[in-house]
Amino acid sequence: MFRCPFCHGTEWTNVLDSLTLIIEGKTITINNIPAKQCESCGETFHDAKAGRYIDEEVARQLGKTIK
């Protein structure tokens, strides 16, 4: 069972998260990122699949390819 590293909660809700990043002077917004949110403290966590999605979206919005 995964425990929240912030509050040690064990109950999670599936959510769709959004991130806004500034990379190379460009503001990038990524929506609909699958995530889990701790029901106790509200902290949001992304798994490896979501991390790949974020990387791909950043590259796409910057007009680059991922190797």
Backbone as a ProteinNet text record, in pm:
[ID]
protein_1_A
[PRIMARY]
MFRCPFCHGTEWTNVLDSLTLIIEGKTITINNIPAKQCESCGETFHDAKAGRYIDEEVARQLGKTIK
[TERTIARY]
84.8	0	89.3	59.9	136.2	87.6	181.2	148.4	196.4	117.5	156.6	283.1	388.7	510.7	497.1	390	370.4	289.5	177.7	90.4	71.1	125	114	-26.3	-110.1	-244.5	-237.7	-344.9	-348.1	-467.5	-548.8	-666.6	-639.6	-672.2	-641.1	-762.3	-765.9	-869.2	-800.9	-855.5	-804.4	-854.5	-762.9	-796.7	-726.8	-769.3	-699	-636.2	-505.5	-427.4	-388.1	-344.4	-291	-158.8	-67.4	60.6	84.5	141.5	187.7	336	416.6	561.6	615	728.6	798.5	930.3	944.5	1063.4	1113.2	1240.9	1303	1226.7	1173.9	1101.6	959.9	915	780.1	692.6	571.3	477.1	403.8	409.8	348.9	245.3	125.3	20.4	-15.9	-18.5	-54.8	-175.8	-282.3	-406.6	-433.9	-526.3	-576	-467.1	-381.5	-276.3	-334.4	-338.2	-389.3	-299.8	-362.3	-286.5	-367.5	-300	-366.3	-351.3	-458.8	-456.6	-486.4	-401.1	-419.4	-546.9	-633.3	-758.6	-738	-625.4	-600	-544.2	-442.3	-376.1	-389.3	-436.9	-457.8	-336.2	-223.7	-103.5	-131	-77.4	-102.3	25	9.3	122.9	98.5	204.6	198.6	282.7	233.3	312.4	402.6	477.3	573	503.4	385.9	311.7	274.2	229.7	196.2	321.6	434.6	560.4	599.7	579.3	607.7	514.1	386.5	288.8	331.9	376.7	422.8	542.9	640.3	758.3	719.8	628.8	585.6	514.3	430	357.6	451.5	548.8	646.9	721.8	768.8	841.6	753.8	629.4	538.2	516.6	492.8	465.8	589.4	707.5	831	877	804.3	839.3	961.3	983	1098.8	1052.4	1147.1	1116.3	1193.1	1136.4	1201.2	1275.3	1399.3	1480.2	1468.3
-117.9	0	124.1	215.8	339.5	439.7	497.3	600.8	735.8	836.4	971.8	1009.5	1054.8	1091.4	1219.7	1293.8	1418.9	1398.8	1326	1311.5	1165.7	1072.7	928.8	873.7	949	901.6	782.6	704.7	583.9	580.9	683.7	687.3	781.9	736.8	811.8	827.6	937.2	962.7	982	921.5	944.4	1080.6	1162.2	1296.8	1323.1	1428.6	1479.8	1611.9	1616.5	1730.4	1820.8	1940.5	2034.9	2089	2115.3	2176.5	2295.6	2400.6	2512.2	2527.6	2521.9	2527.5	2640.5	2695.6	2791.6	2725.9	2695.5	2628.7	2707	2738.6	2816.3	2946.2	3005.3	3131.1	3119.3	2997.3	2974.4	2911.1	2964.3	2907.5	2791.5	2677.4	2555.1	2508.4	2483.7	2429.6	2290.6	2196.6	2059	2024.3	1982.6	1948.6	1798.9	1754.4	1616.5	1513.6	1540.3	1447	1353.3	1222.4	1129.4	1133	1140	1147.9	1087.3	1068.2	1026.6	1141	1168.9	1277.9	1220.6	1254.6	1209.4	1272.4	1189.3	1240.8	1313.9	1290.8	1356.6	1497.4	1512.8	1643.7	1710.6	1635.5	1694.2	1693.6	1639.4	1632.7	1542.3	1580.1	1507.2	1438.7	1314.7	1235	1182.4	1185	1132.1	1005	905.5	783.9	796.8	691.8	695.8	720.3	662.2	682.4	829.7	892.4	1035.3	1117.8	1075.6	1145.4	1143.7	1029.4	1020.9	1112.2	1115.4	1203.6	1350	1388.7	1525.6	1555.3	1464.2	1483.2	1499.4	1415	1420.4	1551.8	1598.1	1723.3	1843.7	1843.2	1952	1955.6	1840.6	1833.2	1879.2	1833.5	1871.1	2021.2	2081.1	2224.2	2308.8	2249.6	2320.4	2288.6	2200.1	2163.7	2075.4	1992.1	1903.3	1758.4	1667.7	1525.7	1465.4	1360.2	1287.9	1170	1152.6	1040.7	920.5
0	0	0	-91.3	-102.6	0.9	74.5	172.9	120.6	144.4	106.1	183.6	114.3	185.4	268.4	248.8	323	451	439.9	558.3	600.2	522.2	546.3	525.2	455.5	422.5	328.2	325.8	242.1	147	148.8	62.1	-54.1	-176.2	-297.8	-385.7	-460.3	-559.5	-693.5	-798.4	-932.9	-980.5	-1031.3	-1077.8	-1210.7	-1278.7	-1395.7	-1354.9	-1362.6	-1314.9	-1432.3	-1401.4	-1500.1	-1448.4	-1539.3	-1505.4	-1596.4	-1540.9	-1621.3	-1591.5	-1697.7	-1685.7	-1772.4	-1734.1	-1819.9	-1857.7	-1987	-2038.6	-2159	-2155.8	-2263.7	-2289.4	-2181.8	-2193.2	-2244.8	-2269.6	-2322	-2214.2	-2197.3	-2102	-2167.4	-2101.7	-2152.7	-2051.7	-2097.6	-2011.6	-2061.8	-1969.9	-2001.7	-1915.7	-1980.5	-1911.1	-1918.2	-1838.2	-1839.2	-1813.7	-1716.1	-1677.6	-1571.6	-1598.8	-1497.9	-1373.6	-1256.9	-1132.3	-1018.6	-906.9	-783.4	-684.5	-612.1	-514	-376.1	-280.7	-143	-87.2	-32.6	23	154.8	221.1	349.3	333	245.9	236.8	100.1	-1.6	-133.1	-224.2	-176.3	-260.8	-380.9	-497.8	-621.8	-669	-716.2	-760.6	-900.2	-984.2	-1120.4	-1127	-1198.4	-1216.2	-1338.8	-1370.6	-1481.6	-1615	-1633.2	-1758.6	-1774.9	-1667.1	-1671.6	-1697.8	-1641.3	-1665.4	-1812.3	-1877.9	-2021.6	-2100.1	-2060	-2125.7	-2111.8	-1993.6	-1970.6	-2059.7	-2062.5	-2147.7	-2294	-2341.7	-2481.9	-2513.3	-2421.5	-2443.7	-2442.1	-2352.5	-2350.1	-2482.2	-2526.6	-2654.1	-2769.8	-2771.4	-2880.6	-2883.6	-2766.4	-2761.8	-2790.7	-2770.7	-2804.9	-2946.9	-3014.7	-3150.5	-3159.3	-3056.1	-3051.6	-3049.5	-3069.2	-3061.4	-2944	-2889.5	-2778.9	-2838.7	-2797.3	-2847.9	-2760.2
[MASK]
+++++++++++++++++++++++++++++++++++++++++++++++++++++++++++++++++++

